[in-house]
Amino acid sequence: MTEAEIQTAIMRDLGRGETRIFRNTVGQGWTGEARHIAGGSVLISNARPVRFGLMDGSHDLIGWRSVVITPDMVGERFARFLSVEVKSATGRPRPGQVVWADNLRQAGALVGIARSVEQARLIAGLPVEVLA
C-alpha cells in the first residue's frame, strides 16, 4: 500500500467512537489579492506567505482519544493527544518528526509511526481488531 492509501485507511478507522483523527498538512502558500489571468494562472498582488499545519516535523495525523480518568482523578473524561506519522513499508521519519514524537511522548501523548491500520490502533491504545 502507498502512504496515502494507508493514511486514508487509518483516518477511516480511527475517526469514530472515542477517537478522533484529522489530517495535518504542513507547508507554506501565498495569500493576497488574486486575479485570474490567461492560461488558467493566478496573479497574486500584495502577496504574503502563510504557513499552515502545526509546525515542521508535526505528524500527518493528529487528534485525541477520549479517556476515562480513574476515580482518584475525580472520574472526569479528558482528551489524550494523539499523533500518528504515516509511513509506507520503506518510509523513514525525518529528524524533525523524531523530535516532535519525543516531545509529545515525554508530555504523555499517544504517539508513533504507523505503517498499517493495526499499528495506528496500537498507538491509540485500541484493540487491534479493525472495526467493521
Short mmCIF file of the C-alpha atoms (twelve columns), coordinates in Angstrom:
data_MODEL
# 
_entry.id   MODEL 
# 
loop_
_atom_site.group_PDB 
_atom_site.id 
_atom_site.type_symbol 
_atom_site.label_atom_id 
_atom_site.label_alt_id 
_atom_site.label_comp_id 
_atom_site.label_asym_id 
_atom_site.label_seq_id 
_atom_site.Cartn_x 
_atom_site.Cartn_y 
_atom_site.Cartn_z 
_atom_site.pdbx_PDB_model_num 
ATOM 1   C CA . MET A 1   0.000   0.000  0.000   1 
ATOM 2   C CA . THR A 2   1.095   3.562  -0.624  1 
ATOM 3   C CA . GLU A 3   1.439   6.038  2.221   1 
ATOM 4   C CA . ALA A 4   -1.708  7.857  1.009   1 
ATOM 5   C CA . GLU A 5   -3.707  4.602  0.993   1 
ATOM 6   C CA . ILE A 6   -2.500  3.703  4.492   1 
ATOM 7   C CA . GLN A 7   -3.346  7.196  5.727   1 
ATOM 8   C CA . THR A 8   -6.873  7.059  4.287   1 
ATOM 9   C CA . ALA A 9   -7.489  3.654  5.882   1 
ATOM 10  C CA . ILE A 10  -6.223  4.892  9.271   1 
ATOM 11  C CA . MET A 11  -8.397  8.007  9.127   1 
ATOM 12  C CA . ARG A 12  -11.444 5.922  8.251   1 
ATOM 13  C CA . ASP A 13  -10.762 3.505  11.107  1 
ATOM 14  C CA . LEU A 14  -9.721  5.904  13.886  1 
ATOM 15  C CA . GLY A 15  -12.162 8.694  13.068  1 
ATOM 16  C CA . ARG A 16  -15.053 7.343  15.122  1 
ATOM 17  C CA . GLY A 17  -16.030 6.308  18.626  1 
ATOM 18  C CA . GLU A 18  -13.797 7.582  21.405  1 
ATOM 19  C CA . THR A 19  -11.053 8.574  18.965  1 
ATOM 20  C CA . ARG A 20  -10.920 11.492 16.523  1 
ATOM 21  C CA . ILE A 21  -8.160  11.955 13.970  1 
ATOM 22  C CA . PHE A 22  -7.533  14.726 11.435  1 
ATOM 23  C CA . ARG A 23  -5.125  15.358 8.563   1 
ATOM 24  C CA . ASN A 24  -2.366  17.813 9.494   1 
ATOM 25  C CA . THR A 25  -0.967  19.180 6.246   1 
ATOM 26  C CA . VAL A 26  2.157   21.250 6.904   1 
ATOM 27  C CA . GLY A 27  3.508   23.693 4.356   1 
ATOM 28  C CA . GLN A 28  3.519   27.217 3.002   1 
ATOM 29  C CA . GLY A 29  1.387   29.019 0.448   1 
ATOM 30  C CA . TRP A 30  0.641   32.577 -0.569  1 
ATOM 31  C CA . THR A 31  -2.265  34.872 0.163   1 
ATOM 32  C CA . GLY A 32  -3.180  38.278 -1.175  1 
ATOM 33  C CA . GLU A 33  -5.403  39.746 -3.877  1 
ATOM 34  C CA . ALA A 34  -5.878  37.048 -6.511  1 
ATOM 35  C CA . ARG A 35  -6.627  37.788 -10.147 1 
ATOM 36  C CA . HIS A 36  -7.173  35.107 -12.786 1 
ATOM 37  C CA . ILE A 37  -5.134  35.636 -15.927 1 
ATOM 38  C CA . ALA A 38  -4.882  33.914 -19.292 1 
ATOM 39  C CA . GLY A 39  -3.944  30.241 -19.404 1 
ATOM 40  C CA . GLY A 40  -5.525  29.385 -16.051 1 
ATOM 41  C CA . SER A 41  -2.843  31.132 -13.991 1 
ATOM 42  C CA . VAL A 42  -3.493  33.338 -10.980 1 
ATOM 43  C CA . LEU A 43  -1.599  36.532 -10.205 1 
ATOM 44  C CA . ILE A 44  -1.425  37.444 -6.513  1 
ATOM 45  C CA . SER A 45  -0.935  41.125 -5.744  1 
ATOM 46  C CA . ASN A 46  0.270   42.235 -2.315  1 
ATOM 47  C CA . ALA A 47  1.382   38.640 -1.781  1 
ATOM 48  C CA . ARG A 48  2.500   37.455 1.619   1 
ATOM 49  C CA . PRO A 49  3.443   33.950 2.747   1 
ATOM 50  C CA . VAL A 50  1.155   31.935 5.000   1 
ATOM 51  C CA . ARG A 51  2.228   28.798 6.815   1 
ATOM 52  C CA . PHE A 52  -0.261  26.061 7.602   1 
ATOM 53  C CA . GLY A 53  -0.256  22.963 9.761   1 
ATOM 54  C CA . LEU A 54  1.060   22.772 13.289  1 
ATOM 55  C CA . MET A 55  4.806   23.027 12.671  1 
ATOM 56  C CA . ASP A 56  7.597   21.422 10.685  1 
ATOM 57  C CA . GLY A 57  8.013   17.881 11.940  1 
ATOM 58  C CA . SER A 58  4.453   17.530 13.223  1 
ATOM 59  C CA . HIS A 59  2.845   14.276 12.192  1 
ATOM 60  C CA . ASP A 60  0.460   13.516 9.328   1 
ATOM 61  C CA . LEU A 61  -2.491  12.746 11.586  1 
ATOM 62  C CA . ILE A 62  -3.386  14.416 14.861  1 
ATOM 63  C CA . GLY A 63  -6.345  14.137 17.172  1 
ATOM 64  C CA . TRP A 64  -7.323  12.702 20.509  1 
ATOM 65  C CA . ARG A 65  -8.570  9.646  22.329  1 
ATOM 66  C CA . SER A 66  -11.216 10.206 24.959  1 
ATOM 67  C CA . VAL A 67  -10.125 8.501  28.161  1 
ATOM 68  C CA . VAL A 68  -11.923 7.939  31.451  1 
ATOM 69  C CA . ILE A 69  -9.874  9.267  34.322  1 
ATOM 70  C CA . THR A 70  -9.555  6.919  37.273  1 
ATOM 71  C CA . PRO A 71  -11.633 7.545  40.417  1 
ATOM 72  C CA . ASP A 72  -8.668  9.108  42.189  1 
ATOM 73  C CA . MET A 73  -8.773  11.758 39.436  1 
ATOM 74  C CA . VAL A 74  -12.423 12.737 40.070  1 
ATOM 75  C CA . GLY A 75  -13.903 10.414 37.408  1 
ATOM 76  C CA . GLU A 76  -13.788 13.053 34.648  1 
ATOM 77  C CA . ARG A 77  -13.019 12.443 30.981  1 
ATOM 78  C CA . PHE A 78  -10.170 14.061 29.141  1 
ATOM 79  C CA . ALA A 79  -8.857  14.053 25.601  1 
ATOM 80  C CA . ARG A 80  -5.414  12.500 25.332  1 
ATOM 81  C CA . PHE A 81  -3.488  13.969 22.399  1 
ATOM 82  C CA . LEU A 82  -2.875  11.521 19.551  1 
ATOM 83  C CA . SER A 83  -0.221  11.966 16.858  1 
ATOM 84  C CA . VAL A 84  0.426   9.405  14.103  1 
ATOM 85  C CA . GLU A 85  3.100   9.698  11.433  1 
ATOM 86  C CA . VAL A 86  2.126   7.521  8.476   1 
ATOM 87  C CA . LYS A 87  4.885   5.786  6.546   1 
ATOM 88  C CA . SER A 88  4.991   3.191  3.799   1 
ATOM 89  C CA . ALA A 89  6.806   -0.084 4.376   1 
ATOM 90  C CA . THR A 90  10.130  1.584  3.498   1 
ATOM 91  C CA . GLY A 91  9.478   5.163  4.673   1 
ATOM 92  C CA . ARG A 92  11.698  6.707  7.337   1 
ATOM 93  C CA . PRO A 93  10.901  9.615  9.690   1 
ATOM 94  C CA . ARG A 94  12.689  12.925 9.187   1 
ATOM 95  C CA . PRO A 95  14.721  14.282 12.130  1 
ATOM 96  C CA . GLY A 96  12.052  16.897 12.931  1 
ATOM 97  C CA . GLN A 97  9.411   14.166 13.113  1 
ATOM 98  C CA . VAL A 98  11.530  12.263 15.632  1 
ATOM 99  C CA . VAL A 99  11.897  15.396 17.789  1 
ATOM 100 C CA . TRP A 100 8.114   16.027 17.583  1 
ATOM 101 C CA . ALA A 101 7.412   12.439 18.696  1 
ATOM 102 C CA . ASP A 102 9.940   12.557 21.541  1 
ATOM 103 C CA . ASN A 103 8.499   15.809 22.907  1 
ATOM 104 C CA . LEU A 104 4.914   14.533 22.769  1 
ATOM 105 C CA . ARG A 105 5.830   11.183 24.307  1 
ATOM 106 C CA . GLN A 106 7.532   12.986 27.231  1 
ATOM 107 C CA . ALA A 107 4.340   15.021 27.729  1 
ATOM 108 C CA . GLY A 108 2.174   11.885 27.888  1 
ATOM 109 C CA . ALA A 109 0.663   11.879 24.391  1 
ATOM 110 C CA . LEU A 110 -0.173  8.812  22.343  1 
ATOM 111 C CA . VAL A 111 2.375   8.986  19.532  1 
ATOM 112 C CA . GLY A 112 4.103   6.796  16.982  1 
ATOM 113 C CA . ILE A 113 4.768   5.754  13.403  1 
ATOM 114 C CA . ALA A 114 2.164   3.586  11.678  1 
ATOM 115 C CA . ARG A 115 2.629   1.552  8.531   1 
ATOM 116 C CA . SER A 116 -0.833  -0.019 8.857   1 
ATOM 117 C CA . VAL A 117 -4.233  0.478  10.476  1 
ATOM 118 C CA . GLU A 118 -3.307  -2.128 13.079  1 
ATOM 119 C CA . GLN A 119 -0.186  -0.176 14.103  1 
ATOM 120 C CA . ALA A 120 -2.220  3.045  14.334  1 
ATOM 121 C CA . ARG A 121 -4.749  1.281  16.585  1 
ATOM 122 C CA . LEU A 122 -1.912  0.123  18.857  1 
ATOM 123 C CA . ILE A 123 -0.583  3.701  19.086  1 
ATOM 124 C CA . ALA A 124 -4.084  4.913  20.027  1 
ATOM 125 C CA . GLY A 125 -4.418  2.172  22.654  1 
ATOM 126 C CA . LEU A 126 -7.292  0.483  20.803  1 
ATOM 127 C CA . PRO A 127 -7.866  -3.223 20.188  1 
ATOM 128 C CA . VAL A 128 -6.022  -4.381 17.078  1 
ATOM 129 C CA . GLU A 129 -9.143  -5.901 15.510  1 
ATOM 130 C CA . VAL A 130 -10.248 -3.454 12.817  1 
ATOM 131 C CA . LEU A 131 -13.828 -2.290 13.294  1 
ATOM 132 C CA . ALA A 132 -16.314 -3.272 10.579  1 
# 
